[in-house]
Amino acid sequence: MSVHDGNPMTFKALAIDLDGTLLVGEDLPEANIVALRAARDAGLQIIIATARWIQMAQRVEAQIGLHGPAIACSGAQVFLPDLGRDIFDERLPEDFVEELYALCNEERCIATITVEDRVLVKLD
């Protein structure tokens, strides 16, 4: 997704995913770092958009040398580093997560849920 200023070929931002896009497994290939730095240096605002938690987005930003907004938790969290806080945070309430995990126990299913600053994984 790119934010566009009206000129058909001039973009101001590039939002990019981590898993299967920037990352290979848990690693950020050097070629991807070089490409994103070039996009940043060309004036694009790079926005990490991921299903993962904010700390992972920030780790990748640090490797690239970015300091911009990040979209995390599958869009449930939008963090602005200049403000040092979320401008959007709509994650599941903890009491709901506890009920969901109880259901997962009964049905023997897998769930990964972000609550506050923790990522909870229910494997069985």
RAGIZI-V712038 format. One record per residue. N is the residue number from 0. PHI is phi as a letter, one per 30 degrees, with the letter a starting at -180 (none if undefined). OMEGA is omega in whole degrees, -180 to 180 (* if undefined). D_CENTER is the distance of its C-alpha to the mean C-alpha in Angstrom with 2 decimals. Layout:
n = <N N>
phi = <PHI PHI>
omega = <OMEGA OMEGA>
d_center = <D_CENTER D_CENTER>
This chain:
n = <0 1 2 3 4 5 6 7 8 9 10 11 12 13 14 15 16 17 18 19 20 21 22 23 24 25 26 27 28 29 30 31 32 33 34 35 36 37 38 39 40 41 42 43 44 45 46 47 48 49 50 51 52 53 54 55 56 57 58 59 60 61 62 63 64 65 66 67 68 69 70 71 72 73 74 75 76 77 78 79 80 81 82 83 84 85 86 87 88 89 90 91 92 93 94 95 96 97 98 99 100 101 102 103 104 105 106 107 108 109 110 111 112 113 114 115 116 117 118 119 120 121 122 123>
phi = <none b c b c j d e c c c c b b c b d c d i b d c c i c c c d e d d d d d d d d d d d d j d d c b d b b d d d d d d d d d d e d d d j c b b d b c b h h j d b b c c d d c i a d c a a b d d d d d d d d d d d d d d d d c h c c b b b c b h c c c c b c c a>
omega = <178 174 -166 -175 179 175 -174 -178 -179 180 -180 -176 176 175 -174 -179 177 -173 178 179 177 -174 169 -169 177 -173 176 -178 -179 180 178 177 -179 -178 -179 175 178 178 177 -178 177 175 178 170 -179 -180 174 178 -171 172 -178 -179 -174 -178 178 177 -179 177 179 178 -179 179 -178 -176 179 175 -176 179 178 176 -175 176 180 179 -179 -179 173 -175 175 -177 179 177 -178 -178 175 170 175 179 -178 178 -176 176 -175 180 176 180 179 178 178 178 176 177 177 177 -179 -174 -180 -180 -178 176 172 -173 176 178 -177 -180 -179 173 -179 179 177 -175 -176 *>
d_center = <13.65 15.62 17.37 21.00 23.96 26.73 27.93 27.24 26.08 24.46 20.73 19.08 15.34 13.24 9.79 8.78 7.03 7.18 9.56 12.84 12.03 11.45 12.07 15.43 15.26 13.76 15.20 14.32 17.57 19.56 20.04 16.35 16.45 19.68 18.55 15.60 17.99 20.56 18.44 17.71 21.42 22.42 21.02 17.72 14.93 11.89 8.57 5.36 3.97 2.92 5.49 5.29 6.11 5.81 8.50 7.14 5.01 8.41 10.44 9.63 10.29 13.43 14.59 14.54 15.95 13.53 13.45 11.74 9.61 5.85 4.53 3.27 6.15 6.94 7.54 9.49 8.24 8.43 9.38 12.10 13.34 16.73 17.34 15.85 14.60 12.59 14.10 12.94 12.64 14.06 13.55 16.61 19.62 20.70 24.08 22.68 20.59 23.88 25.68 23.13 23.49 27.25 27.10 25.10 27.89 30.51 29.03 27.76 24.27 20.78 18.01 14.65 13.88 12.02 14.80 14.84 13.43 14.31 13.12 16.29 17.35 20.58 22.09 25.59>
